[in-house]
Amino acid sequence: MVSVPRLVIAAPASNSGKTTVATGLMAAFAARGLAVSPHKVGPDYIDPGYHSLATGRPGRNLDAYMCGTDLVAPLFAHGSAGCDLAVVEGVMGLYDGASGQGELASTAQVAKLLKAPVVLVVDASSQSRSVAALVHGFASWDPQVRIGGVILNKVASDRHEALLRDALDESGLPVLGVIRRAPQVATPSRHLGLVPVAERQSEAVNAVRAMGERVRAGCDLDALLALARTAPAPAVEPWQPAYGRAATGQGPRPVVAVAGGAAFTFAYAEHAELLTAAGAEVVTFDPLRDEKLPAGTAGLVIGGGFPEMYAPELSANEPLRRAVTELALSGAPVAAECAGLLYLARELDGKPMCGVLDAGARMSERLTLGYRQAVAVSDSPLAAAGTRVRGHEFHRTVLEPAAGATPAWGMHQPERRVEGYVQRGVHASYLHTHWAASPEVARRFVEHCRVLPAR
């Protein structure tokens, strides 16, 4: 098996500059002509959009909680196949993971599973000699985590840089880059983090270009590439979308319409791959612009995103709302996660939505965030009753009532409750799941799509 050189970009804490450095490295190496495979630790949907812009390849997530530790390396091998280099952006601080569960889902755990060297990005803006103690602590905390070097971020001056380098000379870790304090690259944020690429395409292109230029100017790309090449060959087979061969020769491929565009940007690349492998023809549409579903739609997937930012525009597209409602009422399989749940509701912040669900949604000041364990309450096109999954919630909206007469999930962590809606062929919930962990979801969904013409 060919080994892909790889680096994990981590930091002592959030807001140290990981995204700027990781995205900048991807852009800088891609500008050299290398095929760069972009990855992100954790469930984040937004950063991978910037990674994709930097590399021209799908940004992929590596989540040891949602997918399990056994799938991290195979998913990485699948995404990085044929590339010259892989860059993995970490999450939070290097050793931060799922709350109360040790190293699970931490950047450190993923780095160990990939046998990848770690580059520690340190915000040096308020320290000098203390940086050596900080780096020493992180490098010695877990001997199985190999920190191969440091990139100093937000360095104020030549004098500041000299003090930092002198201190780190004693640590034994090389300084692989120094990035000066400068006005932040224009990557605006709002209530759930960075504004997605799809909502600011031209500005995002400029932001990624600026990140690449800053990193290229401040980092030793040759040394970083040499470090990446020290990663040993993986001892795993690449993950492959399940059921691909089984789906061959089963007749016409049912059309599965997948919502996209600026309002629905949250999607894992593996979901479309699994649907295709299970025998579907996946067609993307934009609920902000398209007035009808793709021709022949037999099933509908509406993932996460920011419908709250586009409620007036989504509401104004009455022809599409009617088409979605008619499809749902026909019994066709509809999978809606988070933003999709809101779109199927009766209203969102007072704006009429599809009305498939007898529930109203509104923005809230409270952030709901965290990993979840859940069990399917009843049979649906996504899962048989009793199916256990791990997922993630991430929203600042409230749905009232939170569950229908037949809920989608029974939650077990962090508290016990029921959530979501199952009615006819609709499965709608706030819970984000990663289908690579349960590939039978895609097969079950496509099988339900195949019977639509008989209705």
PAVEXDREN-227716 format. One record per residue (C-alpha): x, y, z; residue in one letter; residue number from 1. Coordinates in steps of 0.1 Angstrom, whole numbers, plus 5000, padded with zeros to 4 digits. Layout:
// residues N
xx=X	yy=Y	zz=Z	residuo=A	num=NUM
...
END
This chain:
// residues 455
xx=5000	yy=5000	zz=5000	residuo=M	num=1
xx=5014	yy=5034	zz=4991	residuo=V	num=2
xx=5020	yy=5057	zz=5021	residuo=S	num=3
xx=5007	yy=5093	zz=5018	residuo=V	num=4
xx=5029	yy=5118	zz=5036	residuo=P	num=5
xx=5008	yy=5135	zz=5062	residuo=R	num=6
xx=5008	yy=5162	zz=5089	residuo=L	num=7
xx=4984	yy=5169	zz=5117	residuo=V	num=8
xx=4980	yy=5206	zz=5125	residuo=I	num=9
xx=4972	yy=5210	zz=5162	residuo=A	num=10
xx=4973	yy=5237	zz=5189	residuo=A	num=11
xx=4973	yy=5240	zz=5227	residuo=P	num=12
xx=4938	yy=5256	zz=5226	residuo=A	num=13
xx=4912	yy=5269	zz=5203	residuo=S	num=14
xx=4917	yy=5303	zz=5186	residuo=N	num=15
xx=4955	yy=5297	zz=5183	residuo=S	num=16
xx=4954	yy=5298	zz=5145	residuo=G	num=17
xx=4949	yy=5262	zz=5134	residuo=K	num=18
xx=4924	yy=5269	zz=5106	residuo=T	num=19
xx=4946	yy=5297	zz=5092	residuo=T	num=20
xx=4977	yy=5276	zz=5093	residuo=V	num=21
xx=4961	yy=5244	zz=5081	residuo=A	num=22
xx=4942	yy=5260	zz=5052	residuo=T	num=23
xx=4973	yy=5281	zz=5043	residuo=G	num=24
xx=4995	yy=5250	zz=5042	residuo=L	num=25
xx=4970	yy=5233	zz=5019	residuo=M	num=26
xx=4969	yy=5263	zz=4996	residuo=A	num=27
xx=5006	yy=5268	zz=4996	residuo=A	num=28
xx=5014	yy=5232	zz=4988	residuo=F	num=29
xx=4987	yy=5230	zz=4962	residuo=A	num=30
xx=5002	yy=5261	zz=4946	residuo=A	num=31
xx=5035	yy=5241	zz=4943	residuo=R	num=32
xx=5016	yy=5216	zz=4922	residuo=G	num=33
xx=5011	yy=5189	zz=4948	residuo=L	num=34
xx=4978	yy=5170	zz=4951	residuo=A	num=35
xx=4968	yy=5178	zz=4987	residuo=V	num=36
xx=4942	yy=5158	zz=5006	residuo=S	num=37
xx=4924	yy=5179	zz=5032	residuo=P	num=38
xx=4910	yy=5165	zz=5064	residuo=H	num=39
xx=4894	yy=5179	zz=5096	residuo=K	num=40
xx=4892	yy=5162	zz=5130	residuo=V	num=41
xx=4857	yy=5162	zz=5145	residuo=G	num=42
xx=4822	yy=5168	zz=5132	residuo=P	num=43
xx=4828	yy=5203	zz=5118	residuo=D	num=44
xx=4812	yy=5210	zz=5084	residuo=Y	num=45
xx=4825	yy=5245	zz=5078	residuo=I	num=46
xx=4863	yy=5243	zz=5079	residuo=D	num=47
xx=4863	yy=5215	zz=5053	residuo=P	num=48
xx=4847	yy=5239	zz=5028	residuo=G	num=49
xx=4877	yy=5262	zz=5031	residuo=Y	num=50
xx=4900	yy=5232	zz=5028	residuo=H	num=51
xx=4882	yy=5221	zz=4996	residuo=S	num=52
xx=4887	yy=5256	zz=4982	residuo=L	num=53
xx=4924	yy=5255	zz=4990	residuo=A	num=54
xx=4930	yy=5221	zz=4974	residuo=T	num=55
xx=4903	yy=5214	zz=4948	residuo=G	num=56
xx=4894	yy=5182	zz=4966	residuo=R	num=57
xx=4865	yy=5173	zz=4990	residuo=P	num=58
xx=4872	yy=5182	zz=5026	residuo=G	num=59
xx=4867	yy=5151	zz=5047	residuo=R	num=60
xx=4861	yy=5146	zz=5084	residuo=N	num=61
xx=4879	yy=5122	zz=5107	residuo=L	num=62
xx=4856	yy=5117	zz=5138	residuo=D	num=63
xx=4866	yy=5089	zz=5162	residuo=A	num=64
xx=4834	yy=5093	zz=5182	residuo=Y	num=65
xx=4808	yy=5092	zz=5154	residuo=M	num=66
xx=4826	yy=5067	zz=5132	residuo=C	num=67
xx=4846	yy=5047	zz=5157	residuo=G	num=68
xx=4884	yy=5045	zz=5161	residuo=T	num=69
xx=4886	yy=5015	zz=5137	residuo=D	num=70
xx=4873	yy=5037	zz=5107	residuo=L	num=71
xx=4896	yy=5067	zz=5111	residuo=V	num=72
xx=4926	yy=5053	zz=5093	residuo=A	num=73
xx=4905	yy=5036	zz=5065	residuo=P	num=74
xx=4885	yy=5068	zz=5059	residuo=L	num=75
xx=4918	yy=5087	zz=5058	residuo=F	num=76
xx=4933	yy=5062	zz=5033	residuo=A	num=77
xx=4901	yy=5065	zz=5011	residuo=H	num=78
xx=4902	yy=5103	zz=5010	residuo=G	num=79
xx=4939	yy=5106	zz=5005	residuo=S	num=80
xx=4943	yy=5080	zz=4978	residuo=A	num=81
xx=4965	yy=5092	zz=4949	residuo=G	num=82
xx=4976	yy=5124	zz=4967	residuo=C	num=83
xx=5011	yy=5137	zz=4973	residuo=D	num=84
xx=5004	yy=5150	zz=5008	residuo=L	num=85
xx=4976	yy=5150	zz=5034	residuo=A	num=86
xx=4970	yy=5179	zz=5059	residuo=V	num=87
xx=4948	yy=5172	zz=5088	residuo=V	num=88
xx=4934	yy=5201	zz=5108	residuo=E	num=89
xx=4928	yy=5193	zz=5145	residuo=G	num=90
xx=4900	yy=5204	zz=5168	residuo=V	num=91
xx=4901	yy=5225	zz=5200	residuo=M	num=92
xx=4933	yy=5218	zz=5220	residuo=G	num=93
xx=4955	yy=5188	zz=5210	residuo=L	num=94
xx=4943	yy=5166	zz=5239	residuo=Y	num=95
xx=4907	yy=5178	zz=5240	residuo=D	num=96
xx=4881	yy=5152	zz=5230	residuo=G	num=97
xx=4846	yy=5141	zz=5238	residuo=A	num=98
xx=4836	yy=5154	zz=5272	residuo=S	num=99
xx=4843	yy=5131	zz=5300	residuo=G	num=100
xx=4856	yy=5103	zz=5277	residuo=Q	num=101
xx=4894	yy=5107	zz=5279	residuo=G	num=102
xx=4912	yy=5111	zz=5246	residuo=E	num=103
xx=4882	yy=5099	zz=5225	residuo=L	num=104
xx=4878	yy=5120	zz=5194	residuo=A	num=105
xx=4907	yy=5142	zz=5203	residuo=S	num=106
xx=4933	yy=5154	zz=5178	residuo=T	num=107
xx=4959	yy=5134	zz=5197	residuo=A	num=108
xx=4940	yy=5102	zz=5193	residuo=Q	num=109
xx=4935	yy=5108	zz=5155	residuo=V	num=110
xx=4972	yy=5116	zz=5151	residuo=A	num=111
xx=4981	yy=5083	zz=5168	residuo=K	num=112
xx=4956	yy=5063	zz=5147	residuo=L	num=113
xx=4972	yy=5078	zz=5116	residuo=L	num=114
xx=5007	yy=5075	zz=5129	residuo=K	num=115
xx=5011	yy=5111	zz=5118	residuo=A	num=116
xx=5036	yy=5137	zz=5130	residuo=P	num=117
xx=5020	yy=5167	zz=5147	residuo=V	num=118
xx=5029	yy=5204	zz=5141	residuo=V	num=119
xx=5019	yy=5225	zz=5171	residuo=L	num=120
xx=5006	yy=5260	zz=5163	residuo=V	num=121
xx=5013	yy=5282	zz=5193	residuo=V	num=122
xx=4997	yy=5317	zz=5198	residuo=D	num=123
xx=5029	yy=5334	zz=5210	residuo=A	num=124
xx=5014	yy=5369	zz=5213	residuo=S	num=125
xx=5016	yy=5371	zz=5251	residuo=S	num=126
xx=5047	yy=5351	zz=5259	residuo=Q	num=127
xx=5084	yy=5347	zz=5253	residuo=S	num=128
xx=5105	yy=5322	zz=5273	residuo=R	num=129
xx=5074	yy=5305	zz=5287	residuo=S	num=130
xx=5067	yy=5291	zz=5252	residuo=V	num=131
xx=5094	yy=5265	zz=5258	residuo=A	num=132
xx=5076	yy=5252	zz=5290	residuo=A	num=133
xx=5043	yy=5251	zz=5271	residuo=L	num=134
xx=5057	yy=5232	zz=5241	residuo=V	num=135
xx=5076	yy=5208	zz=5264	residuo=H	num=136
xx=5044	yy=5200	zz=5283	residuo=G	num=137
xx=5025	yy=5192	zz=5252	residuo=F	num=138
xx=5053	yy=5172	zz=5237	residuo=A	num=139
xx=5059	yy=5150	zz=5268	residuo=S	num=140
xx=5023	yy=5145	zz=5279	residuo=W	num=141
xx=5017	yy=5115	zz=5257	residuo=D	num=142
xx=5048	yy=5097	zz=5244	residuo=P	num=143
xx=5028	yy=5081	zz=5216	residuo=Q	num=144
xx=5020	yy=5116	zz=5201	residuo=V	num=145
xx=5050	yy=5127	zz=5180	residuo=R	num=146
xx=5052	yy=5164	zz=5179	residuo=I	num=147
xx=5076	yy=5171	zz=5150	residuo=G	num=148
xx=5079	yy=5209	zz=5152	residuo=G	num=149
xx=5063	yy=5242	zz=5161	residuo=V	num=150
xx=5048	yy=5271	zz=5141	residuo=I	num=151
xx=5047	yy=5303	zz=5161	residuo=L	num=152
xx=5017	yy=5325	zz=5154	residuo=N	num=153
xx=5010	yy=5361	zz=5161	residuo=K	num=154
xx=5047	yy=5370	zz=5166	residuo=V	num=155
xx=5051	yy=5407	zz=5171	residuo=A	num=156
xx=5087	yy=5416	zz=5159	residuo=S	num=157
xx=5121	yy=5404	zz=5151	residuo=D	num=158
xx=5131	yy=5408	zz=5188	residuo=R	num=159
xx=5101	yy=5388	zz=5199	residuo=H	num=160
xx=5109	yy=5360	zz=5173	residuo=E	num=161
xx=5145	yy=5359	zz=5186	residuo=A	num=162
xx=5133	yy=5354	zz=5222	residuo=L	num=163
xx=5110	yy=5326	zz=5212	residuo=L	num=164
xx=5136	yy=5308	zz=5191	residuo=R	num=165
xx=5162	yy=5310	zz=5219	residuo=D	num=166
xx=5137	yy=5295	zz=5244	residuo=A	num=167
xx=5127	yy=5267	zz=5220	residuo=L	num=168
xx=5163	yy=5258	zz=5212	residuo=D	num=169
xx=5164	yy=5240	zz=5245	residuo=E	num=170
xx=5132	yy=5220	zz=5238	residuo=S	num=171
xx=5147	yy=5200	zz=5210	residuo=G	num=172
xx=5118	yy=5208	zz=5187	residuo=L	num=173
xx=5124	yy=5228	zz=5155	residuo=P	num=174
xx=5106	yy=5260	zz=5147	residuo=V	num=175
xx=5090	yy=5252	zz=5113	residuo=L	num=176
xx=5074	yy=5286	zz=5108	residuo=G	num=177
xx=5069	yy=5321	zz=5122	residuo=V	num=178
xx=5038	yy=5340	zz=5113	residuo=I	num=179
xx=5037	yy=5377	zz=5122	residuo=R	num=180
xx=5009	yy=5394	zz=5140	residuo=R	num=181
xx=4987	yy=5410	zz=5113	residuo=A	num=182
xx=4951	yy=5419	zz=5106	residuo=P	num=183
xx=4930	yy=5388	zz=5106	residuo=Q	num=184
xx=4924	yy=5373	zz=5072	residuo=V	num=185
xx=4888	yy=5381	zz=5063	residuo=A	num=186
xx=4869	yy=5349	zz=5075	residuo=T	num=187
xx=4838	yy=5363	zz=5092	residuo=P	num=188
xx=4820	yy=5344	zz=5119	residuo=S	num=189
xx=4785	yy=5343	zz=5133	residuo=R	num=190
xx=4764	yy=5321	zz=5157	residuo=H	num=191
xx=4778	yy=5287	zz=5146	residuo=L	num=192
xx=4814	yy=5296	zz=5136	residuo=G	num=193
xx=4828	yy=5307	zz=5103	residuo=L	num=194
xx=4805	yy=5317	zz=5075	residuo=V	num=195
xx=4805	yy=5288	zz=5050	residuo=P	num=196
xx=4823	yy=5291	zz=5017	residuo=V	num=197
xx=4791	yy=5287	zz=4997	residuo=A	num=198
xx=4777	yy=5320	zz=5012	residuo=E	num=199
xx=4808	yy=5341	zz=5003	residuo=R	num=200
xx=4825	yy=5324	zz=4973	residuo=Q	num=201
xx=4845	yy=5352	zz=4959	residuo=S	num=202
xx=4855	yy=5366	zz=4994	residuo=E	num=203
xx=4864	yy=5330	zz=5005	residuo=A	num=204
xx=4887	yy=5326	zz=4975	residuo=V	num=205
xx=4905	yy=5357	zz=4985	residuo=N	num=206
xx=4907	yy=5347	zz=5021	residuo=A	num=207
xx=4922	yy=5313	zz=5012	residuo=V	num=208
xx=4947	yy=5329	zz=4989	residuo=R	num=209
xx=4957	yy=5353	zz=5017	residuo=A	num=210
xx=4962	yy=5324	zz=5041	residuo=M	num=211
xx=4984	yy=5306	zz=5016	residuo=G	num=212
xx=5005	yy=5337	zz=5011	residuo=E	num=213
xx=5010	yy=5342	zz=5048	residuo=R	num=214
xx=5019	yy=5306	zz=5054	residuo=V	num=215
xx=5042	yy=5304	zz=5024	residuo=R	num=216
xx=5060	yy=5336	zz=5036	residuo=A	num=217
xx=5064	yy=5325	zz=5072	residuo=G	num=218
xx=5069	yy=5287	zz=5071	residuo=C	num=219
xx=5096	yy=5263	zz=5059	residuo=D	num=220
xx=5075	yy=5243	zz=5034	residuo=L	num=221
xx=5105	yy=5220	zz=5025	residuo=D	num=222
xx=5110	yy=5211	zz=5062	residuo=A	num=223
xx=5073	yy=5205	zz=5067	residuo=L	num=224
xx=5071	yy=5183	zz=5037	residuo=L	num=225
xx=5101	yy=5163	zz=5049	residuo=A	num=226
xx=5084	yy=5159	zz=5083	residuo=L	num=227
xx=5053	yy=5146	zz=5065	residuo=A	num=228
xx=5073	yy=5120	zz=5047	residuo=R	num=229
xx=5085	yy=5105	zz=5079	residuo=T	num=230
xx=5050	yy=5091	zz=5086	residuo=A	num=231
xx=5051	yy=5053	zz=5082	residuo=P	num=232
xx=5029	yy=5033	zz=5058	residuo=A	num=233
xx=4995	yy=5026	zz=5071	residuo=P	num=234
xx=4985	yy=4990	zz=5079	residuo=A	num=235
xx=4949	yy=4994	zz=5068	residuo=V	num=236
xx=4929	yy=4990	zz=5037	residuo=E	num=237
xx=4911	yy=5021	zz=5024	residuo=P	num=238
xx=4874	yy=5024	zz=5033	residuo=W	num=239
xx=4851	yy=5018	zz=5003	residuo=Q	num=240
xx=4814	yy=5028	zz=5000	residuo=P	num=241
xx=4795	yy=4996	zz=5008	residuo=A	num=242
xx=4771	yy=4978	zz=4985	residuo=Y	num=243
xx=4786	yy=4991	zz=4953	residuo=G	num=244
xx=4788	yy=4957	zz=4936	residuo=R	num=245
xx=4755	yy=4946	zz=4951	residuo=A	num=246
xx=4737	yy=4975	zz=4936	residuo=A	num=247
xx=4749	yy=4967	zz=4901	residuo=T	num=248
xx=4723	yy=4953	zz=4877	residuo=G	num=249
xx=4692	yy=4961	zz=4898	residuo=Q	num=250
xx=4675	yy=4982	zz=4871	residuo=G	num=251
xx=4671	yy=5020	zz=4868	residuo=P	num=252
xx=4689	yy=5040	zz=4894	residuo=R	num=253
xx=4664	yy=5060	zz=4915	residuo=P	num=254
xx=4671	yy=5097	zz=4917	residuo=V	num=255
xx=4679	yy=5110	zz=4952	residuo=V	num=256
xx=4677	yy=5148	zz=4953	residuo=A	num=257
xx=4702	yy=5163	zz=4978	residuo=V	num=258
xx=4697	yy=5199	zz=4990	residuo=A	num=259
xx=4727	yy=5222	zz=4985	residuo=G	num=260
xx=4734	yy=5259	zz=4979	residuo=G	num=261
xx=4740	yy=5286	zz=5005	residuo=A	num=262
xx=4713	yy=5275	zz=5029	residuo=A	num=263
xx=4722	yy=5238	zz=5031	residuo=F	num=264
xx=4760	yy=5235	zz=5032	residuo=T	num=265
xx=4765	yy=5208	zz=5058	residuo=F	num=266
xx=4773	yy=5174	zz=5042	residuo=A	num=267
xx=4798	yy=5146	zz=5045	residuo=Y	num=268
xx=4813	yy=5136	zz=5012	residuo=A	num=269
xx=4809	yy=5099	zz=5021	residuo=E	num=270
xx=4771	yy=5102	zz=5022	residuo=H	num=271
xx=4768	yy=5109	zz=4984	residuo=A	num=272
xx=4794	yy=5082	zz=4978	residuo=E	num=273
xx=4773	yy=5057	zz=4998	residuo=L	num=274
xx=4741	yy=5066	zz=4981	residuo=L	num=275
xx=4757	yy=5062	zz=4947	residuo=T	num=276
xx=4773	yy=5029	zz=4957	residuo=A	num=277
xx=4739	yy=5017	zz=4969	residuo=A	num=278
xx=4724	yy=5023	zz=4934	residuo=G	num=279
xx=4711	yy=5059	zz=4935	residuo=A	num=280
xx=4716	yy=5087	zz=4910	residuo=E	num=281
xx=4725	yy=5116	zz=4933	residuo=V	num=282
xx=4714	yy=5150	zz=4920	residuo=V	num=283
xx=4720	yy=5183	zz=4939	residuo=T	num=284
xx=4695	yy=5211	zz=4939	residuo=F	num=285
xx=4694	yy=5246	zz=4955	residuo=D	num=286
xx=4662	yy=5254	zz=4975	residuo=P	num=287
xx=4670	yy=5291	zz=4972	residuo=L	num=288
xx=4670	yy=5290	zz=4934	residuo=R	num=289
xx=4653	yy=5259	zz=4920	residuo=D	num=290
xx=4615	yy=5260	zz=4918	residuo=E	num=291
xx=4611	yy=5222	zz=4914	residuo=K	num=292
xx=4628	yy=5190	zz=4925	residuo=L	num=293
xx=4651	yy=5172	zz=4900	residuo=P	num=294
xx=4632	yy=5152	zz=4874	residuo=A	num=295
xx=4623	yy=5118	zz=4886	residuo=G	num=296
xx=4631	yy=5124	zz=4923	residuo=T	num=297
xx=4623	yy=5093	zz=4943	residuo=A	num=298
xx=4639	yy=5103	zz=4976	residuo=G	num=299
xx=4651	yy=5135	zz=4992	residuo=L	num=300
xx=4680	yy=5143	zz=5015	residuo=V	num=301
xx=4681	yy=5177	zz=5032	residuo=I	num=302
xx=4711	yy=5181	zz=5054	residuo=G	num=303
xx=4724	yy=5208	zz=5077	residuo=G	num=304
xx=4731	yy=5244	zz=5071	residuo=G	num=305
xx=4718	yy=5279	zz=5079	residuo=F	num=306
xx=4681	yy=5281	zz=5068	residuo=P	num=307
xx=4676	yy=5307	zz=5096	residuo=E	num=308
xx=4698	yy=5331	zz=5076	residuo=M	num=309
xx=4677	yy=5326	zz=5045	residuo=Y	num=310
xx=4642	yy=5321	zz=5059	residuo=A	num=311
xx=4626	yy=5348	zz=5038	residuo=P	num=312
xx=4641	yy=5335	zz=5005	residuo=E	num=313
xx=4632	yy=5299	zz=5013	residuo=L	num=314
xx=4597	yy=5309	zz=5022	residuo=S	num=315
xx=4593	yy=5329	zz=4990	residuo=A	num=316
xx=4601	yy=5299	zz=4969	residuo=N	num=317
xx=4565	yy=5285	zz=4971	residuo=E	num=318
xx=4567	yy=5262	zz=4941	residuo=P	num=319
xx=4596	yy=5242	zz=4956	residuo=L	num=320
xx=4580	yy=5241	zz=4991	residuo=R	num=321
xx=4548	yy=5227	zz=4975	residuo=R	num=322
xx=4569	yy=5201	zz=4956	residuo=A	num=323
xx=4587	yy=5190	zz=4988	residuo=V	num=324
xx=4554	yy=5187	zz=5006	residuo=T	num=325
xx=4538	yy=5167	zz=4978	residuo=E	num=326
xx=4568	yy=5143	zz=4977	residuo=L	num=327
xx=4567	yy=5138	zz=5015	residuo=A	num=328
xx=4529	yy=5132	zz=5015	residuo=L	num=329
xx=4534	yy=5106	zz=4988	residuo=S	num=330
xx=4553	yy=5085	zz=5012	residuo=G	num=331
xx=4587	yy=5089	zz=4994	residuo=A	num=332
xx=4617	yy=5086	zz=5017	residuo=P	num=333
xx=4628	yy=5120	zz=5031	residuo=V	num=334
xx=4659	yy=5123	zz=5053	residuo=A	num=335
xx=4662	yy=5157	zz=5070	residuo=A	num=336
xx=4690	yy=5167	zz=5095	residuo=E	num=337
xx=4689	yy=5199	zz=5115	residuo=C	num=338
xx=4685	yy=5225	zz=5088	residuo=A	num=339
xx=4663	yy=5200	zz=5069	residuo=G	num=340
xx=4642	yy=5196	zz=5100	residuo=L	num=341
xx=4636	yy=5233	zz=5101	residuo=L	num=342
xx=4628	yy=5235	zz=5064	residuo=Y	num=343
xx=4601	yy=5208	zz=5068	residuo=L	num=344
xx=4585	yy=5226	zz=5098	residuo=A	num=345
xx=4554	yy=5247	zz=5096	residuo=R	num=346
xx=4573	yy=5279	zz=5100	residuo=E	num=347
xx=4608	yy=5293	zz=5108	residuo=L	num=348
xx=4610	yy=5326	zz=5127	residuo=D	num=349
xx=4575	yy=5333	zz=5115	residuo=G	num=350
xx=4582	yy=5326	zz=5079	residuo=K	num=351
xx=4561	yy=5298	zz=5063	residuo=P	num=352
xx=4582	yy=5267	zz=5054	residuo=M	num=353
xx=4571	yy=5234	zz=5039	residuo=C	num=354
xx=4546	yy=5224	zz=5066	residuo=G	num=355
xx=4553	yy=5187	zz=5064	residuo=V	num=356
xx=4558	yy=5187	zz=5102	residuo=L	num=357
xx=4532	yy=5203	zz=5125	residuo=D	num=358
xx=4559	yy=5222	zz=5144	residuo=A	num=359
xx=4573	yy=5257	zz=5146	residuo=G	num=360
xx=4610	yy=5267	zz=5147	residuo=A	num=361
xx=4627	yy=5298	zz=5160	residuo=R	num=362
xx=4661	yy=5311	zz=5167	residuo=M	num=363
xx=4673	yy=5309	zz=5203	residuo=S	num=364
xx=4701	yy=5324	zz=5224	residuo=E	num=365
xx=4710	yy=5289	zz=5237	residuo=R	num=366
xx=4736	yy=5269	zz=5218	residuo=L	num=367
xx=4729	yy=5232	zz=5217	residuo=T	num=368
xx=4762	yy=5214	zz=5211	residuo=L	num=369
xx=4777	yy=5180	zz=5217	residuo=G	num=370
xx=4781	yy=5144	zz=5209	residuo=Y	num=371
xx=4750	yy=5121	zz=5214	residuo=R	num=372
xx=4742	yy=5085	zz=5217	residuo=Q	num=373
xx=4708	yy=5076	zz=5203	residuo=A	num=374
xx=4685	yy=5047	zz=5193	residuo=V	num=375
xx=4659	yy=5046	zz=5166	residuo=A	num=376
xx=4625	yy=5047	zz=5182	residuo=V	num=377
xx=4606	yy=5033	zz=5152	residuo=S	num=378
xx=4611	yy=5019	zz=5117	residuo=D	num=379
xx=4619	yy=5045	zz=5091	residuo=S	num=380
xx=4636	yy=5047	zz=5057	residuo=P	num=381
xx=4669	yy=5054	zz=5075	residuo=L	num=382
xx=4669	yy=5029	zz=5103	residuo=A	num=383
xx=4650	yy=4999	zz=5118	residuo=A	num=384
xx=4637	yy=5004	zz=5153	residuo=A	num=385
xx=4663	yy=4997	zz=5178	residuo=G	num=386
xx=4693	yy=5008	zz=5156	residuo=T	num=387
xx=4719	yy=5025	zz=5178	residuo=R	num=388
xx=4739	yy=5054	zz=5164	residuo=V	num=389
xx=4763	yy=5080	zz=5176	residuo=R	num=390
xx=4758	yy=5116	zz=5163	residuo=G	num=391
xx=4762	yy=5153	zz=5170	residuo=H	num=392
xx=4740	yy=5182	zz=5177	residuo=E	num=393
xx=4750	yy=5218	zz=5167	residuo=F	num=394
xx=4723	yy=5245	zz=5165	residuo=H	num=395
xx=4709	yy=5277	zz=5180	residuo=R	num=396
xx=4673	yy=5270	zz=5171	residuo=T	num=397
xx=4643	yy=5255	zz=5190	residuo=V	num=398
xx=4616	yy=5233	zz=5175	residuo=L	num=399
xx=4582	yy=5232	zz=5193	residuo=E	num=400
xx=4572	yy=5205	zz=5198	residuo=P	num=401
xx=4606	yy=5188	zz=5198	residuo=A	num=402
xx=4592	yy=5154	zz=5189	residuo=A	num=403
xx=4562	yy=5141	zz=5170	residuo=G	num=404
xx=4538	yy=5113	zz=5179	residuo=A	num=405
xx=4564	yy=5089	zz=5165	residuo=T	num=406
xx=4598	yy=5104	zz=5175	residuo=P	num=407
xx=4629	yy=5097	zz=5154	residuo=A	num=408
xx=4654	yy=5091	zz=5182	residuo=W	num=409
xx=4656	yy=5082	zz=5218	residuo=G	num=410
xx=4686	yy=5101	zz=5232	residuo=M	num=411
xx=4707	yy=5084	zz=5259	residuo=H	num=412
xx=4735	yy=5110	zz=5264	residuo=Q	num=413
xx=4739	yy=5135	zz=5279	residuo=P	num=414
xx=4702	yy=5132	zz=5290	residuo=E	num=415
xx=4673	yy=5109	zz=5282	residuo=R	num=416
xx=4647	yy=5123	zz=5259	residuo=R	num=417
xx=4630	yy=5117	zz=5226	residuo=V	num=418
xx=4635	yy=5139	zz=5196	residuo=E	num=419
xx=4625	yy=5143	zz=5160	residuo=G	num=420
xx=4598	yy=5131	zz=5137	residuo=Y	num=421
xx=4590	yy=5099	zz=5118	residuo=V	num=422
xx=4559	yy=5101	zz=5096	residuo=Q	num=423
xx=4551	yy=5083	zz=5064	residuo=R	num=424
xx=4586	yy=5082	zz=5047	residuo=G	num=425
xx=4599	yy=5112	zz=5066	residuo=V	num=426
xx=4628	yy=5109	zz=5091	residuo=H	num=427
xx=4635	yy=5144	zz=5105	residuo=A	num=428
xx=4658	yy=5152	zz=5134	residuo=S	num=429
xx=4684	yy=5176	zz=5148	residuo=Y	num=430
xx=4709	yy=5148	zz=5151	residuo=L	num=431
xx=4738	yy=5148	zz=5126	residuo=H	num=432
xx=4751	yy=5113	zz=5118	residuo=T	num=433
xx=4780	yy=5100	zz=5097	residuo=H	num=434
xx=4767	yy=5072	zz=5074	residuo=W	num=435
xx=4802	yy=5057	zz=5070	residuo=A	num=436
xx=4797	yy=5043	zz=5105	residuo=A	num=437
xx=4764	yy=5027	zz=5095	residuo=S	num=438
xx=4765	yy=5022	zz=5057	residuo=P	num=439
xx=4733	yy=5001	zz=5058	residuo=E	num=440
xx=4715	yy=5035	zz=5062	residuo=V	num=441
xx=4722	yy=5044	zz=5026	residuo=A	num=442
xx=4712	yy=5010	zz=5013	residuo=R	num=443
xx=4680	yy=5011	zz=5033	residuo=R	num=444
xx=4672	yy=5046	zz=5020	residuo=F	num=445
xx=4678	yy=5036	zz=4984	residuo=V	num=446
xx=4657	yy=5005	zz=4987	residuo=E	num=447
xx=4628	yy=5026	zz=4999	residuo=H	num=448
xx=4634	yy=5049	zz=4969	residuo=C	num=449
xx=4631	yy=5020	zz=4945	residuo=R	num=450
xx=4595	yy=5013	zz=4955	residuo=V	num=451
xx=4583	yy=5048	zz=4948	residuo=L	num=452
xx=4571	yy=5042	zz=4912	residuo=P	num=453
xx=4548	yy=5015	zz=4926	residuo=A	num=454
xx=4530	yy=5040	zz=4948	residuo=R	num=455
END
